Amino acid sequence: MHALTLALFAAGANVLGAFVVTRHLKRELRFIEGLIAFGAGFMLAVVLIGVLPEVFHDGALLPGLFVFVGYFGVHLSQHVFTQHFHYGVETHRVAARAGTTALIGLSIHSLFDGVAIAAGMLVSPTLGVLLFLAVFLHKLPEGVTIASLLMAAGQPARRAVSASAVLGLATLLGVLLTERVAPLAEHGLALAAGVTLYVAASDLVPEFQAKRGWSTALPFFGGAAAFFLTHALLGRWFG
């Protein structure tokens, strides 16, 4: 299975999320928003159990720097250079510039989604597929986010869907760059670890952590449990 094929499916999830928003499909939107807790649990398990041991397997300190750069780089792009950003449906009117800056910030993040998939595949098919699933799970709410933000900024539905396609293209570009740029292939997994850790812990978890009870705790823990099940199944599949 090629990394570019997996990235294409992930890019499709961006467009699907935007389509749900522009067509006002409320039931599907509630389902996608419910994936935030599940996706956060899965992503954290992938990073902490699947990726970081690979990054630090030889005890070197340099990979830690790239994890750091990935984590803080996402914060810089989303919360310094981006005028307005949060995951989920935007319910308030925003300035036109907010949609543009959010698209730029999310495109940078989407680029590293592609890097994550490609770098994971370079280590093993199992890790590559696990990272693809982690990317896919947050691509759906990401498509919802960019589409609703652009529409809240006064843009038509066509441009909102086009913006989600731009995020998908950035993911494909991340795969192509990782396969062709040696330093990115070497350090891409560490960068992707920092990016994925940020998205899971600092973007997705805050979206539901104020809610009490099992309504979000169950999907959150379920996402982590799904990682172990998927890892076991992929281990048997790939031998």
SERO-4910 file (N, C-alpha, C, O; in steps of 0.05 Angstrom, whole numbers):
BEGIN
 pado doro    nc1    nc2    nc3   cac1   cac2   cac3    cc1    cc2    cc3    oc1    oc2    oc3
  Met    A     17    -24      0      0      0      0     18     25      0     35     28     17
  His    A     13     43    -19     31     66    -22     21     89     -4     -3     93      0
  Ala    A     40    105      6     33    127     23     16    148      9     -2    160     21
  Leu    A     20    151    -17      5    171    -32    -25    163    -34    -42    180    -34
  Thr    A    -30    137    -36    -57    127    -37    -71    132    -10    -94    141    -10
  Leu    A    -57    127     12    -69    133     38    -74    163     42    -94    170     53
  Ala    A    -55    179     32    -59    208     34    -83    217     18    -96    237     25
  Leu    A    -88    204     -4   -111    211    -21   -137    206     -6   -155    222     -8
  Phe    A   -138    184      8   -162    179     25   -165    200     47   -187    209     53
  Ala    A   -142    207     59   -143    227     80   -152    254     69   -168    268     82
  Ala    A   -143    261     45   -151    286     32   -181    285     26   -195    306     29
  Gly    A   -191    262     19   -220    260     14   -236    265     39   -259    275     38
  Ala    A   -225    258     63   -239    264     88   -242    294     93   -262    302    104
  Asn    A   -222    309     85   -225    339     86   -249    348     71   -265    364     81
  Val    A   -251    339     46   -273    348     29   -300    338     39   -320    352     38
  Leu    A   -300    313     49   -325    302     60   -335    319     84   -359    325     86
  Gly    A   -316    327    101   -324    344    124   -336    370    115   -355    380    126
  Ala    A   -323    382     95   -333    408     84   -361    404     71   -378    421     73
  Phe    A   -364    382     57   -389    376     43   -412    374     63   -434    384     58
  Val    A   -407    362     86   -427    359    107   -436    387    117   -460    391    122
  Val    A   -417    405    120   -423    432    129   -439    447    108   -460    460    114
  Thr    A   -430    447     83   -443    463     62   -470    453     55   -488    468     46
  Arg    A   -475    427     59   -502    416     54   -519    415     79   -542    406     78
  His    A   -509    424    101   -524    426    126   -535    399    134   -559    397    142
  Leu    A   -518    379    133   -527    351    141   -523    348    171   -501    340    180
  Lys    A   -543    354    186   -540    356    215   -533    329    229   -516    329    246
  Arg    A   -545    308    220   -539    282    232   -510    274    228   -497    264    246
  Glu    A   -501    277    203   -473    271    196   -454    289    211   -432    281    219
  Leu    A   -462    315    214   -445    334    228   -442    326    258   -420    327    269
  Arg    A   -463    317    270   -462    309    298   -444    284    300   -429    281    320
  Phe    A   -445    267    281   -428    243    281   -398    251    279   -381    241    294
  Ile    A   -392    269    261   -364    278    257   -354    292    282   -331    287    291
  Glu    A   -371    309    294   -363    322    319   -358    302    341   -341    306    358
  Gly    A   -374    280    341   -370    259    361   -343    245    357   -333    233    376
  Leu    A   -332    246    333   -307    233    328   -283    247    341   -261    236    344
  Ile    A   -287    272    350   -265    288    361   -253    273    385   -228    271    387
  Ala    A   -270    264    404   -259    250    427   -247    224    420   -225    217    430
  Phe    A   -260    209    402   -249    183    393   -222    187    379   -203    173    385
  Gly    A   -221    207    361   -197    212    346   -174    221    365   -151    214    360
  Ala    A   -181    237    385   -160    246    404   -148    222    418   -123    221    421
  Gly    A   -164    204    428   -154    180    442   -137    163    424   -116    153    432
  Phe    A   -146    159    399   -130    143    380   -104    156    374    -83    143    373
  Met    A   -104    182    368    -80    197    361    -60    197    383    -36    193    379
  Leu    A    -69    201    408    -50    201    430    -37    174    434    -13    172    440
  Ala    A    -53    153    430    -41    126    433    -21    120    411      0    109    416
  Val    A    -27    129    386     -9    125    364     18    139    369     39    128    365
  Val    A     16    164    378     41    180    383     57    169    406     81    164    404
  Leu    A     44    164    429     58    157    453     68    128    453     89    122    464
  Ile    A     53    110    440     61     82    440     73     73    414     91     56    414
  Gly    A     63     84    392     72     75    366     95     91    354    114     79    342
  Val    A     95    117    357    114    135    343    138    142    360    161    138    351
  Leu    A    134    152    384    156    161    400    177    139    406    201    146    406
  Pro    A    169    115    412    190     94    415    208     90    390    231     85    392
  Glu    A    196     94    366    212     92    342    231    116    339    253    113    330
  Val    A    221    139    347    237    164    345    261    163    363    283    172    356
  Phe    A    257    152    387    279    152    407    292    125    411    304    119    432
  His    A    290    107    391    299     80    394    329     77    399    337     58    412
  Asp    A    345     96    389    374     94    393    384    112    416    408    114    420
  Gly    A    366    125    430    373    141    453    384    169    445    394    183    463
  Ala    A    383    176    420    393    202    411    375    225    421    351    222    424
  Leu    A    388    248    426    373    272    435    362    288    412    342    302    416
  Leu    A    375    287    389    366    304    366    337    300    358    324    320    353
  Pro    A    327    276    358    298    273    351    280    288    369    259    298    360
  Gly    A    288    291    395    271    307    413    268    336    404    247    348    408
  Leu    A    289    347    392    287    374    382    267    376    359    252    396    358
  Phe    A    266    356    342    246    357    320    218    353    330    199    364    319
  Val    A    214    336    351    188    334    363    179    361    375    156    369    371
  Phe    A    198    374    388    193    401    399    185    421    377    166    435    380
  Val    A    201    421    355    195    439    333    167    433    321    153    452    315
  Gly    A    161    408    318    134    401    307    112    411    325     92    422    315
  Tyr    A    115    406    351     94    414    370     90    444    371     68    455    368
  Phe    A    112    459    375    110    488    377    105    501    350     94    523    349
  Gly    A    113    488    328    108    499    302     78    500    296     68    519    284
  Val    A     63    479    304     34    479    300     21    502    316      3    516    307
  His    A     30    505    341     19    527    357     24    554    344      7    571    344
  Leu    A     48    557    334     55    582    321     37    587    297     27    610    293
  Ser    A     33    567    281     17    571    256    -13    575    263    -27    590    249
  Gln    A    -23    561    283    -52    562    289    -60    585    307    -82    596    305
  His    A    -43    593    325    -51    611    346    -35    637    347    -39    654    365
  Val    A    -16    640    329     -1    666    327     -6    678    299    -15    701    297
  Phe    A     -1    662    278     -5    672    251    -34    671    242    -42    685    224
  Thr    A    -50    653    255    -78    650    248    -95    668    265    -92    669    290
  Gln    A   -113    684    253   -128    704    267   -149    691    285   -154    701    307
  His    A   -161    669    276   -183    657    292   -183    627    285   -184    620    262
  Phe    A   -183    610    306   -183    581    300   -192    565    324   -184    570    347
  His    A   -209    546    318   -216    524    337   -229    502    321   -242    508    300
  Tyr    A   -227    478    330   -239    456    316   -269    456    320   -279    464    342
  Gly    A   -284    448    300   -313    446    301   -326    468    285   -313    484    271
  Val    A   -352    469    287   -368    488    271   -365    516    282   -368    521    306
  Glu    A   -360    536    265   -359    564    273   -387    575    274   -401    575    253
  Thr    A   -396    584    297   -424    593    300   -427    624    299   -449    634    300
  His    A   -404    638    298   -406    667    298   -393    679    273   -376    666    260
  Arg    A   -403    702    265   -392    716    242   -363    723    248   -356    733    270
  Val    A   -345    719    228   -317    726    231   -308    743    208   -322    745    187
  Ala    A   -285    757    211   -275    774    190   -265    756    167   -257    733    171
  Ala    A   -265    768    143   -257    753    119   -228    743    122   -222    721    112
  Arg    A   -211    759    134   -183    752    137   -180    727    154   -160    712    152
  Ala    A   -199    722    173   -196    699    191   -197    673    175   -182    654    181
  Gly    A   -214    672    155   -215    648    138   -189    643    123   -180    620    121
  Thr    A   -177    664    113   -152    662     97   -129    653    115   -114    635    107
  Thr    A   -126    665    138   -104    657    156   -108    629    167    -89    614    170
  Ala    A   -133    621    172   -138    594    181   -131    574    160   -120    553    166
  Leu    A   -137    580    135   -130    562    113    -99    559    110    -90    537    105
  Ile    A    -85    581    114    -55    579    113    -45    562    136    -28    545    131
  Gly    A    -55    568    160    -45    553    183    -51    523    181    -35    506    187
  Leu    A    -76    517    173    -84    489    170    -69    475    147    -65    451    148
  Ser    A    -62    490    126    -47    478    104    -20    469    113    -10    448    105
  Ile    A     -7    485    130     19    477    141     17    452    157     33    433    155
  His    A     -4    451    174     -9    427    190    -15    403    172     -6    381    177
  Ser    A    -31    408    150    -39    386    132    -14    375    117    -13    352    111
  Leu    A      4    393    111     29    384     99     43    363    116     53    343    106
  Phe    A     43    368    142     56    349    160     39    324    165     50    304    174
  Asp    A     14    326    159     -2    301    159      9    282    138     12    258    143
  Gly    A     14    293    115     26    277     94     54    266    101     61    244     95
  Val    A     69    284    114     96    275    123     93    252    143    109    233    142
  Ala    A     73    253    161     69    232    180     63    206    167     75    185    174
  Ile    A     46    206    147     38    181    134     63    169    119     69    146    122
  Ala    A     77    186    104    100    177     89    122    167    107    135    147    101
  Ala    A    128    183    128    150    175    146    143    149    161    160    133    165
  Gly    A    118    146    168    110    121    181    113     97    163    121     76    172
  Met    A    106    100    137    109     78    118    138     71    114    144     48    108
  Leu    A    156     91    116    184     85    114    194     67    136    214     52    133
  Val    A    181     69    160    189     52    182    177     24    180    191      4    181
  Ser    A    150     23    175    137     -2    172    108      3    161     97     24    166
  Pro    A     97    -16    147     69    -13    138     50     -9    161     30      6    159
  Thr    A     55    -24    183     37    -22    206     36      7    217     15     18    222
  Leu    A     60     19    221     61     46    231     49     66    211     36     85    219
  Gly    A     54     62    186     43     79    165     13     79    165      1    100    163
  Val    A      1     56    168    -29     54    168    -40     66    194    -60     80    193
  Leu    A    -27     61    216    -36     73    241    -35    103    240    -54    116    249
  Leu    A    -14    115    229    -13    144    226    -33    154    206    -45    175    210
  Phe    A    -38    139    185    -59    146    166    -86    147    180   -101    167    176
  Leu    A    -92    128    197   -118    128    211   -120    151    230   -141    164    233
  Ala    A    -97    157    244    -97    181    261   -102    206    246   -117    224    255
  Val    A    -90    209    222    -95    232    205   -124    233    196   -137    254    197
  Phe    A   -133    210    186   -160    209    175   -181    217    196   -200    232    189
  Leu    A   -178    209    220   -198    214    241   -200    244    247   -222    253    254
  His    A   -178    259    244   -181    288    249   -185    304    223   -190    328    224
  Lys    A   -182    291    200   -187    305    175   -217    311    171   -223    332    160
  Leu    A   -234    294    181   -263    300    179   -271    325    194   -282    343    182
  Pro    A   -264    327    220   -271    352    234   -254    376    224   -263    399    226
  Glu    A   -231    371    212   -215    393    201   -230    404    176   -230    429    173
  Gly    A   -242    387    160   -258    396    137   -282    412    146   -289    433    135
  Val    A   -294    403    168   -317    418    180   -308    445    189   -321    465    184
  Thr    A   -284    446    202   -274    471    213   -269    492    191   -279    514    193
  Ile    A   -254    484    170   -246    504    150   -270    513    134   -273    537    127
  Ala    A   -289    495    128   -312    502    113   -331    521    128   -340    541    117
  Ser    A   -336    514    153   -354    531    169   -341    558    175   -355    578    177
  Leu    A   -315    559    178   -301    584    183   -303    603    158   -308    627    161
  Leu    A   -298    591    135   -300    608    110   -329    617    106   -333    640     97
  Met    A   -348    600    111   -376    609    108   -384    630    128   -399    648    122
  Ala    A   -373    628    152   -377    649    173   -364    675    165   -372    696    175
  Ala    A   -344    673    148   -330    697    138   -344    708    113   -334    727    101
  Gly    A   -366    696    105   -381    707     82   -375    694     56   -384    704     35
  Gln    A   -359    673     55   -352    660     30   -374    640     22   -387    628     40
  Pro    A   -378    636     -4   -398    616    -13   -389    588     -8   -366    582     -3
  Ala    A   -409    569     -9   -403    541     -4   -382    530    -23   -366    514    -15
  Arg    A   -382    539    -48   -362    529    -67   -334    535    -58   -316    517    -60
  Arg    A   -329    559    -48   -302    565    -38   -295    550    -13   -272    544     -8
  Ala    A   -315    545      3   -310    530     28   -301    502     21   -282    491     34
  Val    A   -314    489      2   -306    462     -6   -278    463    -20   -262    445    -15
  Ser    A   -274    484    -36   -247    487    -49   -225    490    -28   -203    479    -32
  Ala    A   -231    504     -7   -211    507     15   -204    480     27   -181    475     33
  Ser    A   -224    463     31   -219    437     42   -202    420     23   -185    404     31
  Ala    A   -206    424     -3   -190    410    -23   -161    419    -22   -142    404    -27
  Val    A   -156    445    -16   -129    455    -13   -115    441     10    -91    434      7
  Leu    A   -129    436     32   -117    421     54   -110    393     45    -89    383     53
  Gly    A   -127    381     29   -121    354     19    -97    354      2    -80    336      4
  Leu    A    -94    374    -16    -71    376    -33    -45    380    -17    -24    369    -24
  Ala    A    -47    395      5    -24    399     22    -14    372     34      9    368     37
  Thr    A    -34    355     40    -27    329     51    -12    312     30      8    299     36
  Leu    A    -22    312      6     -9    298    -16     19    309    -20     38    293    -25
  Leu    A     22    335    -19     49    347    -22     68    338      0     91    334     -6
  Gly    A     58    335     24     74    326     46     86    298     41    109    293     47
  Val    A     69    281     29     79    254     22    101    256      1    122    243      4
  Leu    A     96    271    -20    115    273    -42    142    285    -33    163    275    -41
  Leu    A    141    305    -16    165    317     -6    181    298     12    206    296     10
  Thr    A    167    283     28    180    264     46    195    242     30    216    233     38
  Glu    A    182    234      8    194    213     -8    218    223    -25    234    207    -35
  Arg    A    220    250    -28    241    260    -45    262    277    -31    283    282    -43
  Val    A    257    287     -7    275    304      7    287    288     30    273    281     50
  Ala    A    313    281     28    325    263     48    323    273     77    316    256     94
  Pro    A    329    298     83    327    306    111    299    303    123    295    297    146
  Leu    A    279    308    105    251    305    115    244    276    119    230    269    138
  Ala    A    255    258    102    250    230    106    264    220    132    253    203    146
  Glu    A    287    232    138    302    224    162    289    234    188    288    219    207
  His    A    280    259    188    269    271    212    239    275    211    228    286    230
  Gly    A    226    267    190    197    272    187    180    259    208    160    270    217
  Leu    A    188    235    217    173    221    237    173    236    264    152    237    277
  Ala    A    196    247    271    197    263    296    181    288    294    166    295    313
  Leu    A    183    302    271    166    326    267    136    319    268    121    333    281
  Ala    A    129    297    255    101    288    255     92    281    282     68    285    289
  Ala    A    110    270    299    102    263    326     94    288    342     74    288    356
  Gly    A    110    309    339    103    334    353     78    347    342     62    357    358
  Val    A     74    346    316     49    357    304     25    341    313      5    353    322
  Thr    A     26    315    312      3    298    319     -3    301    349    -26    301    357
  Leu    A     18    302    365     14    305    394      0    332    400    -18    333    417
  Tyr    A      8    353    386     -5    379    390    -35    378    382    -52    386    397
  Val    A    -40    367    359    -68    366    349    -86    350    368   -108    359    375
  Ala    A    -75    327    378    -91    311    396    -95    324    423   -117    326    433
  Ala    A    -73    332    435    -73    342    463    -82    371    466    -95    378    486
  Ser    A    -74    388    447    -79    417    450   -102    427    433   -113    448    438
  Asp    A   -109    413    411   -132    421    395   -157    405    401   -178    417    406
  Leu    A   -155    379    400   -179    362    402   -189    359    431   -212    362    437
  Val    A   -171    352    450   -179    347    477   -193    372    489   -213    368    503
  Pro    A   -183    397    486   -197    420    497   -225    423    487   -242    437    500
  Glu    A   -232    412    463   -258    414    452   -279    399    469   -303    406    468
  Phe    A   -271    380    485   -290    364    500   -283    361    529   -299    349    544
  Gln    A   -260    371    538   -251    365    566   -269    378    587   -268    370    610
  Ala    A   -284    399    580   -301    412    599   -327    396    604   -341    401    624
  Lys    A   -333    377    587   -357    360    590   -352    338    611   -331    326    611
  Arg    A   -371    334    628   -369    313    649   -385    288    641   -403    289    624
  Gly    A   -378    266    654   -392    241    649   -379    224    627   -357    230    618
  Trp    A   -394    204    619   -384    184    601   -389    190    571   -379    176    554
  Ser    A   -403    211    566   -411    217    538   -386    222    520   -386    215    497
  Thr    A   -366    234    532   -341    239    517   -318    221    527   -300    215    512
  Ala    A   -320    212    552   -299    195    563   -299    168    549   -277    158    543
  Leu    A   -322    157    543   -323    131    530   -310    132    502   -294    115    497
  Pro    A   -318    150    485   -305    151    459   -275    158    461   -259    148    445
  Phe    A   -267    174    481   -239    180    484   -223    155    491   -202    149    478
  Phe    A   -232    141    511   -219    116    518   -222     95    496   -204     78    492
  Gly    A   -245     96    483   -249     77    461   -230     82    438   -221     62    425
  Gly    A   -223    106    433   -203    112    412   -176    100    419   -163     89    402
  Ala    A   -168    102    445   -143     90    453   -144     60    451   -125     47    442
  Ala    A   -167     48    459   -170     19    457   -170     10    428   -159    -11    421
  Ala    A   -181     26    410   -181     20    382   -153     19    370   -147      3    352
  Phe    A   -135     35    382   -107     33    373    -95      6    378    -83     -6    360
  Phe    A    -99     -5    402    -87    -31    409    -99    -53    392    -85    -71    383
  Leu    A   -125    -51    387   -138    -71    370   -128    -70    342   -122    -90    329
  Thr    A   -126    -45    331   -117    -42    304    -88    -50    301    -80    -63    281
  His    A    -72    -43    321    -43    -51    320    -40    -81    319    -24    -92    304
  Ala    A    -56    -95    335    -55   -124    335    -64   -136    309    -51   -155    298
  Leu    A    -85   -125    297    -95   -136    272    -76   -130    249    -71   -147    232
  Leu    A    -64   -106    249    -44   -100    228    -19   -117    231     -7   -125    211
  Gly    A    -11   -123    256     12   -140    261      8   -168    248     26   -179    237
  Arg    A    -17   -178    250    -23   -204    238    -24   -202    208    -16   -219    193
  Trp    A    -35   -179    198    -39   -176    170    -12   -173    155     -8   -186    134
  Phe    A      5   -157    166     31   -152    153     53   -172    162     75   -173    151
  Gly    A     46   -188    182     65   -209    191     88   -198    207    105   -213    216
***
